[in-house]
């Protein structure tokens, strides 16, 4: 027998976070808890985003039905059956299904007394470091934030771009961080030809790859950049669910997956395998999230080429009610110290 509950929380960010589509100062999160009759509780979380058709209101509307499906199955180890029940209940709100998926995986691993990565048989030493994201601001502020991140131990930075002063921003960051790996994310802000031109000077600045330079609605534009640009291309907004992966295989080098896009941990593993089968490298990204969901994503890290799992690092001090792995220096160090995802109430 399982009992379930959820709650919505508004979490403040440490600084205003700007990308090409707008600015946020907080993030709304739905926390899910699934408890067995022995008193063990699995925890998950969802961060909705309107860009992918999900809002706090839609989460609140569908979570009761999804959790009722979990209670009907009644066994957290019946992960396939729970997934089928949820799919039959709600198909269009992947963030909500992800929160429930994380919670039942967390509970199943806790009942066995093992960490989630060990339940999956993964090698923790294969985990890449996570990047640390610098949102759009004036060049001086971005440089200051980059310098602080490097001083804290981060060796990989991700810069949000998509303005008329992008070149200044990259130059300012590279000046204070000459030795770190830098990735750039334009969040669909550029045209195909603009993307190709920008890729030339970004390559000169030793940028590692370029993420989603053109709108997802322009697949041929993405292919143009892939074929003519000077940098490897990562597809994010163009890669939401598993059927998208074959569509980007000839127009990107890297599939950027997110749990909040794909709908759950089992689906994320399927997408990783599919991307590999199509010759793509794999990155797992995130939204502005709680450690209750970032922790679960970290357990997939041994399967990745790149990680962008810093969402909880961008929250204000003490805003997150949960804590898990210490990612403050970018290292993803999975251990057996805590069963499940490792997320715990502060």
TIKOLMAR-125013 format. One line per field, with one value per residue (C-alpha): x, y, z; residue number from 0; residue in one letter; chain. Coordinates in nm, 2 decimals. Last residue first. Layout:
N
X X,...
Y Y,...
Z Z,...
resi NUM,...
resn a,...
chain A,...
END
This chain:
346
X 1.72,1.49,1.69,1.78,2.01,1.85,1.77,2.00,2.24,2.61,2.65,2.83,2.79,3.04,2.92,3.19,3.08,3.25,2.92,2.77,2.73,2.49,2.15,1.97,1.59,1.38,1.55,1.54,1.81,2.05,1.89,1.86,2.11,2.29,1.97,1.96,2.33,2.27,2.43,2.61,2.81,2.90,2.64,2.56,2.76,2.55,2.21,2.24,2.28,1.93,1.78,1.97,1.85,1.49,1.49,1.78,1.52,1.51,1.57,1.55,1.78,2.02,2.14,2.39,2.43,2.65,2.47,2.54,2.18,2.21,2.36,2.06,1.83,2.01,1.99,1.63,1.54,1.73,1.53,1.21,1.28,1.37,1.05,0.85,1.08,1.08,1.11,1.38,1.59,1.78,2.03,2.11,2.46,2.60,2.30,2.13,2.14,2.04,1.78,1.48,1.59,1.59,1.26,1.06,1.21,1.08,1.19,1.48,1.44,1.43,1.76,1.98,2.35,2.57,2.94,3.12,3.23,2.89,2.81,2.64,2.51,2.40,2.21,2.06,1.93,1.78,1.61,1.46,1.31,1.03,1.30,1.42,1.79,2.11,2.01,2.34,2.68,2.98,3.32,3.39,3.76,3.72,3.80,3.53,3.29,3.41,3.32,3.00,2.86,2.86,2.70,2.44,2.36,2.30,2.06,1.88,1.95,1.75,1.66,1.79,2.14,2.33,2.71,2.97,3.29,3.57,3.79,4.14,4.10,3.83,3.86,3.93,3.70,3.41,3.46,3.52,3.20,3.00,3.15,3.06,2.71,2.63,2.33,2.16,2.10,2.35,2.34,2.69,2.77,3.08,3.29,3.58,3.39,3.60,3.45,3.71,3.58,3.22,3.32,3.51,3.21,2.98,3.21,3.25,2.87,2.84,3.10,2.94,2.59,2.35,2.25,2.26,2.59,2.53,2.77,2.86,2.83,3.13,3.12,3.02,3.23,3.35,3.00,2.98,2.62,2.43,2.09,2.02,2.37,2.29,1.98,2.17,2.09,1.90,1.65,1.35,1.54,1.59,1.21,1.13,1.36,1.24,0.88,0.96,1.16,0.88,0.62,0.81,0.87,0.50,0.43,0.71,0.59,0.24,0.08,0.04,-0.18,-0.38,-0.28,0.08,0.06,-0.07,0.20,0.47,0.34,0.33,0.69,0.81,0.65,0.91,0.70,0.41,0.06,-0.05,-0.37,-0.17,0.06,-0.25,-0.40,-0.07,-0.11,-0.47,-0.39,-0.09,-0.30,-0.46,-0.18,0.07,-0.15,-0.17,0.20,0.24,0.33,0.32,0.69,0.76,0.52,0.78,0.70,0.96,0.87,0.99,1.04,1.06,1.03,0.92,0.97,0.71,0.68,0.34,0.50,0.52,0.52,0.60,0.58,0.71,0.58,0.82,0.77,1.09,1.19,1.35,1.30,1.40,1.30,1.32,1.69,1.79,1.79,1.82,1.77,2.01,2.01,1.67,1.37,1.16,0.78,0.64,0.36,0.27,0.22,0.09,0.09,0.01,0.12,0.00
Y 2.03,1.76,1.49,1.41,1.11,0.97,0.64,0.52,0.76,0.71,0.50,0.77,0.97,1.25,1.50,1.77,2.12,2.29,2.37,2.04,1.90,1.61,1.63,1.91,1.98,2.27,2.49,2.86,2.82,3.04,3.17,2.92,2.91,2.61,2.41,2.44,2.33,2.01,2.08,1.75,1.64,1.30,1.12,0.77,0.81,1.12,0.94,0.95,1.33,1.36,1.21,1.46,1.75,1.66,1.69,1.93,2.19,2.31,2.61,2.39,2.10,1.96,1.61,1.60,1.32,1.26,1.16,0.86,0.76,0.45,0.67,0.91,0.61,0.48,0.83,0.86,0.52,0.62,0.95,0.75,0.54,0.85,1.04,1.27,1.38,1.75,1.79,1.52,1.72,1.60,1.78,1.57,1.66,1.67,1.83,1.84,1.48,1.31,1.59,1.41,1.07,1.22,1.40,1.08,1.04,1.37,1.73,1.77,2.09,2.30,2.15,2.05,2.08,2.19,2.14,2.46,2.63,2.64,2.53,2.19,2.22,2.58,2.48,2.18,2.41,2.63,2.33,2.24,2.59,2.56,2.48,2.83,2.89,2.88,2.57,2.51,2.60,2.39,2.41,2.78,2.85,3.23,3.17,2.92,3.18,3.41,3.17,3.04,3.39,3.40,3.05,3.16,3.48,3.28,3.05,3.33,3.38,3.37,3.00,2.97,3.12,2.87,2.89,2.65,2.75,2.52,2.69,2.82,3.19,3.27,3.64,3.74,3.47,3.62,3.97,3.84,3.63,3.93,4.17,3.93,3.89,4.26,4.26,4.00,3.62,3.47,3.25,3.14,2.79,2.75,2.44,2.43,2.52,2.54,2.82,3.06,2.96,3.04,3.38,3.47,3.38,3.59,3.89,3.84,3.82,4.14,4.32,4.21,4.33,4.05,3.73,3.42,3.25,2.88,2.64,2.32,1.99,1.76,1.43,1.11,0.80,0.75,0.67,0.34,0.24,-0.08,0.08,0.01,0.13,0.47,0.49,0.44,0.12,0.01,-0.20,-0.01,0.31,0.22,0.17,0.49,0.71,0.54,0.61,0.98,1.04,0.90,1.11,1.43,1.32,1.27,1.62,1.76,1.56,1.72,1.61,1.24,1.20,0.90,0.62,0.74,0.74,0.38,0.27,0.43,0.27,-0.07,-0.02,0.09,-0.20,-0.16,0.12,-0.13,0.00,0.00,0.18,0.42,0.52,0.58,0.80,0.99,1.07,1.17,1.41,1.54,1.66,1.98,2.10,2.05,2.24,2.53,2.54,2.57,2.33,2.38,2.34,2.71,2.75,2.58,2.35,2.25,1.91,1.74,1.39,1.23,0.87,0.81,0.51,0.47,0.09,0.12,0.30,0.67,0.86,1.24,1.49,1.85,2.10,2.38,2.74,2.93,3.28,3.60,3.52,3.71,3.67,3.48,3.54,3.42,3.61,3.49,3.75,3.66,3.40,3.27,3.25,2.93,2.92,2.60,2.37,2.06,1.69,1.38,1.00,0.69,0.35,0.00
Z 0.51,0.38,0.20,-0.16,-0.19,-0.50,-0.34,-0.06,0.10,0.16,-0.15,-0.34,-0.66,-0.70,-0.96,-0.96,-1.05,-0.75,-0.57,-0.67,-0.32,-0.37,-0.20,-0.02,0.00,0.11,-0.15,-0.07,0.20,0.00,-0.32,-0.60,-0.89,-0.75,-0.77,-1.15,-1.20,-1.38,-1.72,-1.78,-2.08,-2.23,-2.03,-1.91,-1.59,-1.52,-1.49,-1.11,-1.13,-1.28,-0.96,-0.74,-0.97,-0.89,-0.51,-0.54,-0.65,-1.01,-1.24,-1.55,-1.63,-1.88,-1.97,-2.25,-2.50,-2.80,-3.11,-3.34,-3.39,-3.16,-2.89,-2.91,-2.88,-2.57,-2.41,-2.50,-2.34,-2.03,-2.01,-2.06,-1.76,-1.56,-1.64,-1.87,-2.15,-2.11,-1.73,-1.73,-1.98,-2.28,-2.49,-2.79,-2.93,-3.28,-3.45,-3.79,-3.92,-3.60,-3.51,-3.65,-3.52,-3.17,-3.19,-3.14,-2.79,-2.66,-2.64,-2.88,-3.09,-2.77,-2.68,-2.98,-2.93,-3.23,-3.28,-3.38,-3.70,-3.87,-4.22,-4.20,-3.84,-3.90,-4.21,-4.03,-3.76,-4.03,-4.18,-3.85,-3.81,-3.55,-3.29,-3.33,-3.40,-3.19,-2.99,-2.81,-2.95,-2.86,-2.69,-2.71,-2.78,-2.83,-3.20,-3.22,-3.08,-3.36,-3.63,-3.46,-3.47,-3.85,-3.87,-3.61,-3.80,-4.11,-3.93,-3.75,-3.38,-3.06,-3.03,-2.67,-2.76,-2.54,-2.54,-2.39,-2.22,-2.09,-1.84,-1.89,-1.98,-1.72,-1.64,-2.00,-2.14,-1.95,-2.09,-2.45,-2.43,-2.32,-2.57,-2.85,-2.73,-2.73,-2.97,-2.76,-2.77,-2.52,-2.21,-2.12,-1.99,-1.78,-1.72,-1.47,-1.16,-0.85,-0.64,-0.79,-1.13,-1.03,-0.88,-1.20,-1.41,-1.20,-1.23,-1.60,-1.64,-1.44,-1.65,-1.98,-1.89,-1.81,-1.97,-1.74,-1.64,-1.61,-1.43,-1.62,-1.45,-1.43,-1.62,-1.44,-1.55,-1.19,-1.08,-1.28,-1.34,-1.24,-1.25,-0.88,-0.82,-0.98,-0.76,-0.44,-0.25,0.06,-0.13,0.01,-0.05,-0.42,-0.47,-0.28,-0.49,-0.81,-0.70,-0.62,-0.94,-1.16,-0.98,-1.04,-1.40,-1.46,-1.35,-1.57,-1.87,-1.88,-2.21,-2.17,-1.86,-1.74,-1.98,-1.96,-1.58,-1.57,-1.82,-1.61,-1.29,-1.46,-1.57,-1.23,-1.04,-0.77,-0.61,-0.55,-0.50,-0.86,-0.77,-0.54,-0.83,-1.06,-0.78,-0.78,-1.15,-1.11,-0.82,-1.01,-1.31,-1.20,-0.97,-1.25,-1.49,-1.24,-1.19,-1.57,-1.84,-2.22,-2.29,-2.31,-2.01,-1.79,-1.50,-1.24,-1.10,-0.78,-0.64,-0.30,-0.19,0.16,0.39,0.66,0.64,0.48,0.18,0.12,-0.20,-0.18,-0.47,-0.46,-0.71,-0.79,-0.89,-0.98,-0.87,-1.01,-1.38,-1.70,-2.06,-2.39,-2.46,-2.12,-1.79,-1.43,-1.15,-0.88,-0.59,-0.71,-0.49,-0.46,-0.48,-0.34,-0.45,-0.25,-0.32,-0.15,-0.18,0.01,-0.09,0.00
resi 345,344,343,342,341,340,339,338,337,336,335,334,333,332,331,330,329,328,327,326,325,324,323,322,321,320,319,318,317,316,315,314,313,312,311,310,309,308,307,306,305,304,303,302,301,300,299,298,297,296,295,294,293,292,291,290,289,288,287,286,285,284,283,282,281,280,279,278,277,276,275,274,273,272,271,270,269,268,267,266,265,264,263,262,261,260,259,258,257,256,255,254,253,252,251,250,249,248,247,246,245,244,243,242,241,240,239,238,237,236,235,234,233,232,231,230,229,228,227,226,225,224,223,222,221,220,219,218,217,216,215,214,213,212,211,210,209,208,207,206,205,204,203,202,201,200,199,198,197,196,195,194,193,192,191,190,189,188,187,186,185,184,183,182,181,180,179,178,177,176,175,174,173,172,171,170,169,168,167,166,165,164,163,162,161,160,159,158,157,156,155,154,153,152,151,150,149,148,147,146,145,144,143,142,141,140,139,138,137,136,135,134,133,132,131,130,129,128,127,126,125,124,123,122,121,120,119,118,117,116,115,114,113,112,111,110,109,108,107,106,105,104,103,102,101,100,99,98,97,96,95,94,93,92,91,90,89,88,87,86,85,84,83,82,81,80,79,78,77,76,75,74,73,72,71,70,69,68,67,66,65,64,63,62,61,60,59,58,57,56,55,54,53,52,51,50,49,48,47,46,45,44,43,42,41,40,39,38,37,36,35,34,33,32,31,30,29,28,27,26,25,24,23,22,21,20,19,18,17,16,15,14,13,12,11,10,9,8,7,6,5,4,3,2,1,0
resn x,x,x,x,x,x,x,x,x,x,x,x,x,x,x,x,x,x,x,x,x,x,x,x,x,x,x,x,x,x,x,x,x,x,x,x,x,x,x,x,x,x,x,x,x,x,x,x,x,x,x,x,x,x,x,x,x,x,x,x,x,x,x,x,x,x,x,x,x,x,x,x,x,x,x,x,x,x,x,x,x,x,x,x,x,x,x,x,x,x,x,x,x,x,x,x,x,x,x,x,x,x,x,x,x,x,x,x,x,x,x,x,x,x,x,x,x,x,x,x,x,x,x,x,x,x,x,x,x,x,x,x,x,x,x,x,x,x,x,x,x,x,x,x,x,x,x,x,x,x,x,x,x,x,x,x,x,x,x,x,x,x,x,x,x,x,x,x,x,x,x,x,x,x,x,x,x,x,x,x,x,x,x,x,x,x,x,x,x,x,x,x,x,x,x,x,x,x,x,x,x,x,x,x,x,x,x,x,x,x,x,x,x,x,x,x,x,x,x,x,x,x,x,x,x,x,x,x,x,x,x,x,x,x,x,x,x,x,x,x,x,x,x,x,x,x,x,x,x,x,x,x,x,x,x,x,x,x,x,x,x,x,x,x,x,x,x,x,x,x,x,x,x,x,x,x,x,x,x,x,x,x,x,x,x,x,x,x,x,x,x,x,x,x,x,x,x,x,x,x,x,x,x,x,x,x,x,x,x,x,x,x,x,x,x,x,x,x,x,x,x,x,x,x,x,x,x,x,x,x,x,x,x,x,x,x,x,x,x,x,x,x,x,x,x,x
chain A,A,A,A,A,A,A,A,A,A,A,A,A,A,A,A,A,A,A,A,A,A,A,A,A,A,A,A,A,A,A,A,A,A,A,A,A,A,A,A,A,A,A,A,A,A,A,A,A,A,A,A,A,A,A,A,A,A,A,A,A,A,A,A,A,A,A,A,A,A,A,A,A,A,A,A,A,A,A,A,A,A,A,A,A,A,A,A,A,A,A,A,A,A,A,A,A,A,A,A,A,A,A,A,A,A,A,A,A,A,A,A,A,A,A,A,A,A,A,A,A,A,A,A,A,A,A,A,A,A,A,A,A,A,A,A,A,A,A,A,A,A,A,A,A,A,A,A,A,A,A,A,A,A,A,A,A,A,A,A,A,A,A,A,A,A,A,A,A,A,A,A,A,A,A,A,A,A,A,A,A,A,A,A,A,A,A,A,A,A,A,A,A,A,A,A,A,A,A,A,A,A,A,A,A,A,A,A,A,A,A,A,A,A,A,A,A,A,A,A,A,A,A,A,A,A,A,A,A,A,A,A,A,A,A,A,A,A,A,A,A,A,A,A,A,A,A,A,A,A,A,A,A,A,A,A,A,A,A,A,A,A,A,A,A,A,A,A,A,A,A,A,A,A,A,A,A,A,A,A,A,A,A,A,A,A,A,A,A,A,A,A,A,A,A,A,A,A,A,A,A,A,A,A,A,A,A,A,A,A,A,A,A,A,A,A,A,A,A,A,A,A,A,A,A,A,A,A,A,A,A,A,A,A,A,A,A,A,A,A,A,A,A,A,A,A
END
